[in-house]
Amino acid sequence: MNKVYLLIGGNLGDRLVNMLNAIRLIEIQCGRIIKKSSIYETEAWGFTDQPLFYNQALLLETHLDAQNLMQKFIEIELALGRKRDIPLGPRSIDIDIIYFNEDVIALPNITIPHPRMEKRNFVLAPLSEMAPQYIHPILKLSNAQLLEDCEDKSHVNKKNND
């Protein structure tokens, strides 16, 4: 059984409903979500002139390998209205693999750990809440240490998740 840390998020439409729909489809098509972070409202990274995002980290148990899992995530994103018009642009839903077990994968269509995750507060804050001691397999630092060292100063606010 593979253990996969994911980040889901979006900034178009009903952000919460889109994330809940993504979680439902992930559990139907990919495996069991065994842990969730809080939901965070975050500023966009890179292309910043766009609405605020909701982001959440998930821990998934799955029998799928990384490539098949990524393909399922692309299909789920498309089913939920994702359009890939602008790189780093607005989107209804985004599902990213951050870690896959402790594997390091470099293929044309997938890189794990997720590239540049250590430079992004919107990834590190929910990930550190859920798995602060998890060690990045390349950088050999914990998620908590990566968050502490991160130079990204964009706002990341935990939502009241009642």
C-alpha positions as CSV (number, residue, x, y, z in Angstrom):
1,M,0.0,0.0,0.0
2,N,1.4,3.4,-1.0
3,K,1.2,6.4,1.3
4,V,0.8,9.6,-0.7
5,Y,0.8,13.2,0.5
6,L,-1.4,15.4,-1.7
7,L,-2.3,19.1,-1.9
8,I,-5.7,20.0,-3.2
9,G,-6.9,23.5,-3.8
10,G,-8.6,26.0,-6.1
11,N,-9.8,29.5,-6.4
12,L,-12.7,29.5,-8.8
13,G,-16.4,28.8,-8.1
14,D,-17.4,27.4,-4.8
15,R,-13.9,26.6,-3.5
16,L,-15.1,24.4,-0.6
17,V,-17.6,22.4,-2.7
18,N,-15.0,21.8,-5.4
19,M,-12.5,20.5,-2.8
20,L,-15.2,18.3,-1.2
21,N,-16.1,16.9,-4.6
22,A,-12.4,16.2,-5.3
23,I,-12.0,14.4,-2.0
24,R,-15.1,12.3,-2.8
25,L,-13.8,11.3,-6.2
26,I,-10.3,10.6,-4.9
27,E,-11.7,8.2,-2.4
28,I,-13.9,6.5,-5.1
29,Q,-11.2,6.2,-7.7
30,C,-7.9,6.2,-5.9
31,G,-7.9,4.9,-2.3
32,R,-8.6,5.9,1.2
33,I,-7.9,9.3,2.7
34,I,-6.5,8.6,6.2
35,K,-5.7,12.2,7.3
36,K,-6.6,15.8,6.4
37,S,-5.1,19.1,7.3
38,S,-7.2,22.1,8.0
39,I,-8.3,24.2,5.1
40,Y,-6.1,27.3,4.4
41,E,-7.0,30.4,2.5
42,T,-3.9,31.5,0.6
43,E,-2.6,34.0,-1.8
44,A,-1.7,32.9,-5.3
45,W,1.9,32.1,-5.9
46,G,3.7,33.1,-9.1
47,F,0.8,34.6,-11.1
48,T,-0.6,36.7,-8.2
49,D,-3.3,38.7,-9.8
50,Q,-6.1,36.3,-9.1
51,P,-8.6,35.3,-6.4
52,L,-7.5,33.7,-3.1
53,F,-7.1,29.9,-3.0
54,Y,-8.3,27.3,-0.6
55,N,-5.7,24.6,0.0
56,Q,-5.7,21.4,2.0
57,A,-3.1,18.6,2.5
58,L,-4.3,15.0,2.5
59,L,-2.7,11.6,3.2
60,L,-3.9,8.9,0.8
61,E,-3.4,5.2,1.0
62,T,-3.6,3.7,-2.5
63,H,-2.6,0.6,-4.5
64,L,-2.0,2.8,-7.6
65,D,1.5,3.6,-8.7
66,A,2.5,7.3,-9.1
67,Q,1.9,7.5,-12.8
68,N,-1.5,5.9,-12.7
69,L,-2.4,8.0,-9.7
70,M,-1.4,11.2,-11.5
71,Q,-3.6,10.2,-14.5
72,K,-6.6,9.7,-12.2
73,F,-6.0,13.1,-10.7
74,I,-6.0,14.7,-14.1
75,E,-9.2,13.0,-14.9
76,I,-10.8,14.1,-11.7
77,E,-9.6,17.7,-12.3
78,L,-11.2,17.7,-15.8
79,A,-14.4,16.2,-14.4
80,L,-14.6,19.0,-11.9
81,G,-14.1,21.7,-14.6
82,R,-10.4,22.3,-14.5
83,K,-9.1,24.2,-17.5
84,R,-5.3,24.7,-18.1
85,D,-5.4,28.0,-19.9
86,I,-2.8,30.0,-17.9
87,P,0.2,28.4,-16.2
88,L,-0.1,29.0,-12.4
89,G,-3.5,30.7,-13.2
90,P,-6.9,30.4,-11.7
91,R,-8.5,27.0,-11.4
92,S,-11.5,25.3,-10.0
93,I,-9.4,22.4,-8.6
94,D,-5.8,21.3,-8.5
95,I,-4.6,18.0,-7.2
96,D,-0.8,17.6,-6.7
97,I,1.2,14.7,-5.4
98,I,3.7,16.2,-2.9
99,Y,5.3,12.9,-1.7
100,F,4.8,9.3,-2.8
101,N,6.1,7.1,0.0
102,E,9.7,8.2,0.3
103,D,10.3,7.8,-3.5
104,V,12.2,10.2,-5.7
105,I,10.6,10.1,-9.2
106,A,11.7,12.1,-12.2
107,L,9.8,11.3,-15.4
108,P,8.6,13.6,-18.2
109,N,5.1,14.0,-16.8
110,I,5.7,13.6,-13.0
111,T,8.3,14.8,-10.5
112,I,8.2,13.7,-6.9
113,P,8.7,15.3,-4.4
114,H,6.8,18.1,-6.0
115,P,9.2,20.6,-7.5
116,R,9.5,23.9,-5.6
117,M,7.2,22.7,-2.8
118,E,9.9,23.9,-0.3
119,K,9.5,27.5,-1.7
120,R,5.7,27.7,-1.2
121,N,4.0,28.5,2.1
122,F,0.6,27.4,0.7
123,V,2.0,23.8,0.4
124,L,4.2,23.8,3.5
125,A,1.6,25.2,6.0
126,P,-1.0,22.5,5.6
127,L,1.6,19.8,5.1
128,S,3.5,20.8,8.3
129,E,0.2,20.8,10.3
130,M,-0.5,17.3,9.2
131,A,3.0,15.8,9.0
132,P,5.6,18.1,10.6
133,Q,8.3,15.5,11.1
134,Y,8.0,13.9,7.7
135,I,11.5,14.2,6.0
136,H,11.8,15.5,2.4
137,P,13.6,12.6,0.7
138,I,16.0,14.9,-1.2
139,L,16.5,17.9,1.0
140,K,16.6,15.7,4.2
141,L,14.7,18.3,6.2
142,S,11.3,17.9,7.9
143,N,8.3,19.7,6.7
144,A,8.3,21.9,9.8
145,Q,11.9,22.9,9.1
146,L,11.1,23.6,5.4
147,L,8.3,25.9,6.5
148,E,10.5,27.7,9.1
149,D,13.2,28.2,6.4
150,C,10.8,29.2,3.6
151,E,11.4,32.6,2.2
152,D,7.8,32.9,0.7
153,K,6.0,35.6,2.8
154,S,2.6,35.2,1.1
155,H,-0.4,35.1,3.5
156,V,-1.6,31.6,4.5
157,N,-4.5,31.7,6.9
158,K,-6.1,28.6,8.5
159,K,-9.9,28.7,8.1
160,N,-12.3,27.9,10.9
161,N,-13.1,24.3,9.8
162,D,-16.3,23.7,11.7
